[in-house]
Amino acid sequence: MSGRPAHRLPGALLAAFALAALVELVSVAVDARTGQLLAKPLLMPLLAAYVAARGGPRLLVAALLLGWGGDVFLLSSADGAFLAGMGCFAAGHLCYLVLFGRRRTRAGLALGYGLALVVALALLWSGLPAELRAPVAVYSLLLAAMACRASALGPLAGAGGALFLLSDTLIATGVAHRPQPPAADLWIMLMYIAAQALLTAGILRSRPRTHD
């Protein structure tokens, strides 16, 4: 009997993450700023707590908490908040890359990601503020590497990496004042939440109950 609450904890945390995600997406869809301020900072801590409750890798917990840092910074319009947020996400991508280890990635897939990176930077470059060009280029290289390497863990993590890349590319189009699809903010958040959830599921599936 005493072990049942602990056994139920991961499921409760996952349900709380799903609820926070729903509130966040609805708030973005209806442009409810208060809902976004309440829900967005809860997303990654809840997912990180779920990983910890599952006995997942500590580096995965770190990656998700760094994503939380990025989320919080990007809620702010203060000077330097965008760069600070990008730095948090970059550190999270490094955590993911370490977690992926030396598993092999298909050469064709790596070439595809490389071409996508070059094309995206070429299209966005002139529209980016001068002070952001170098940081965005470095971040984009790290993000593309993470997205590509994620596929080595299987389809779940691979899809998560691809969605992360798409979400951040859509953010960059806004920063560079390039055309965006309707409801771009909703698509960004939907892909980002799905990306982190799929990366988490893929890593937990490939390395159940391990500690780094």
C-alpha positions in Angstrom: 0.0 0.0 0.0 2.8 2.5 0.9 4.3 2.2 -2.6 1.2 3.1 -4.5 1.5 6.9 -4.3 5.1 6.8 -5.6 4.0 4.5 -8.3 1.3 6.9 -9.4 3.5 10.0 -9.2 4.9 9.8 -12.8 1.4 9.5 -14.3 0.2 12.5 -12.2 3.1 14.6 -13.3 2.6 13.7 -16.9 -1.1 14.6 -16.6 -0.2 17.9 -15.1 2.2 18.5 -18.0 -0.5 17.8 -20.5 -2.9 20.1 -18.7 -0.3 22.9 -18.6 0.3 22.3 -22.3 -3.4 22.6 -23.1 -3.7 25.8 -21.1 -0.6 27.3 -22.8 -1.8 26.4 -26.3 -5.3 27.7 -25.7 -3.9 30.9 -24.2 -1.7 31.4 -27.3 -4.6 30.7 -29.6 -6.8 33.4 -28.0 -3.9 35.7 -27.1 -4.5 35.5 -23.4 -1.2 36.8 -21.9 -2.1 35.9 -18.3 -2.6 32.3 -19.2 0.7 32.1 -21.0 2.5 33.7 -18.1 1.0 31.1 -15.8 1.2 28.0 -18.0 4.5 28.3 -20.0 6.8 28.4 -17.0 5.2 25.1 -15.7 5.8 23.0 -18.8 9.4 22.0 -18.6 9.6 21.7 -14.8 6.7 19.3 -14.8 8.2 17.3 -17.7 11.6 17.3 -15.8 9.9 16.1 -12.6 8.2 13.3 -14.6 11.6 12.2 -15.9 13.1 12.3 -12.4 10.1 10.3 -11.0 10.8 7.7 -13.7 14.4 7.5 -12.7 15.5 9.0 -16.0 18.9 10.4 -17.0 20.0 13.5 -15.1 21.2 15.1 -18.3 17.7 14.9 -19.6 16.4 16.6 -16.5 19.1 19.3 -17.0 18.1 19.7 -20.7 14.5 20.2 -19.8 15.3 22.7 -17.0 17.5 24.6 -19.4 14.5 24.7 -21.7 12.5 26.1 -18.8 15.2 28.9 -18.5 14.8 29.6 -22.2 11.0 29.7 -21.9 11.1 32.2 -19.1 13.6 34.5 -20.8 11.6 34.5 -24.0 8.5 35.7 -22.0 10.4 38.9 -21.4 10.9 41.8 -23.7 13.9 43.1 -21.8 17.2 43.8 -23.6 19.3 40.7 -23.8 16.4 38.3 -23.0 16.4 36.8 -26.4 20.1 36.0 -26.3 19.8 34.7 -22.8 17.0 32.4 -23.8 18.9 31.2 -26.8 21.9 30.5 -24.6 19.8 28.3 -22.3 18.4 26.4 -25.2 21.9 26.0 -26.7 23.1 24.5 -23.4 20.1 22.2 -23.4 21.0 21.0 -26.9 24.5 20.2 -25.7 22.9 18.0 -23.0 20.9 16.2 -25.6 24.0 15.6 -27.8 25.8 14.1 -24.9 22.8 11.9 -24.1 22.7 10.7 -27.8 26.3 9.4 -27.4 28.1 8.0 -30.4 25.2 6.2 -32.0 25.3 6.3 -35.8 23.2 8.7 -37.9 22.5 8.0 -41.6 24.7 10.0 -43.9 21.8 11.0 -46.1 19.9 12.4 -43.2 23.0 14.4 -42.0 23.4 15.8 -45.5 19.7 16.8 -45.5 20.0 18.6 -42.2 23.1 20.3 -43.4 21.5 21.6 -46.6 18.4 22.8 -44.6 20.7 24.7 -42.3 22.6 26.4 -45.1 19.4 27.3 -47.0 17.6 28.6 -43.9 20.6 30.8 -42.9 20.9 32.1 -46.4 17.2 33.1 -46.5 17.2 34.7 -43.1 20.6 36.3 -42.9 19.9 39.7 -44.4 16.9 40.2 -42.2 18.6 39.4 -38.9 19.8 42.2 -36.7 23.6 42.5 -37.1 24.2 41.7 -33.4 22.2 38.5 -33.7 23.7 37.0 -36.9 26.7 35.3 -35.3 24.8 33.9 -32.2 22.0 32.7 -34.5 24.4 31.0 -36.8 26.2 29.2 -34.0 22.9 28.3 -32.3 21.4 27.0 -35.6 24.4 24.7 -36.2 24.0 23.3 -32.7 20.3 22.9 -33.1 20.7 21.1 -36.5 23.3 18.8 -35.0 20.9 17.9 -32.1 18.0 17.3 -34.5 20.1 15.1 -36.7 21.7 13.1 -33.9 18.3 12.6 -32.2 17.3 10.3 -35.1 19.9 7.8 -33.9 17.6 7.0 -30.9 14.7 6.0 -33.1 11.6 7.6 -34.6 10.3 9.3 -31.4 13.4 11.2 -30.6 14.0 11.8 -34.3 10.6 13.4 -34.7 11.2 15.5 -31.6 14.5 16.8 -33.0 12.9 17.7 -36.3 10.0 19.5 -34.6 12.4 21.5 -32.4 14.2 22.6 -35.5 11.0 23.6 -37.3 9.7 25.5 -34.2 12.9 27.5 -33.8 13.2 28.2 -37.5 9.7 29.7 -37.4 10.8 31.9 -34.5 13.8 33.0 -36.6 11.6 34.0 -39.5 9.8 36.4 -37.2 13.0 37.9 -35.9 14.2 38.3 -39.5 10.9 39.8 -40.6 10.2 37.1 -43.1 6.7 35.9 -44.0 5.1 33.5 -41.4 2.1 31.2 -41.7 -1.2 32.2 -40.0 -1.2 31.5 -36.2 2.6 31.3 -36.2 2.9 31.6 -32.4 0.5 28.7 -31.9 2.5 26.5 -34.4 5.7 27.5 -32.6 4.4 26.4 -29.2 2.7 23.3 -30.5 5.8 22.1 -32.2 8.1 23.0 -29.3 5.9 21.2 -26.7 5.7 18.1 -28.9 9.4 18.3 -29.6 10.4 18.2 -25.9 7.8 15.5 -25.1 9.0 13.3 -28.0 12.7 13.8 -27.2 11.9 12.8 -23.6 9.9 9.7 -24.6 12.6 8.6 -27.1 15.4 9.0 -24.5 13.4 7.2 -21.8 12.5 4.4 -24.2 16.2 3.9 -25.2 17.6 4.2 -21.7 15.0 3.2 -19.2 15.7 4.0 -15.5 19.3 5.0 -16.0 21.2 7.8 -14.2 23.9 10.0 -15.6 
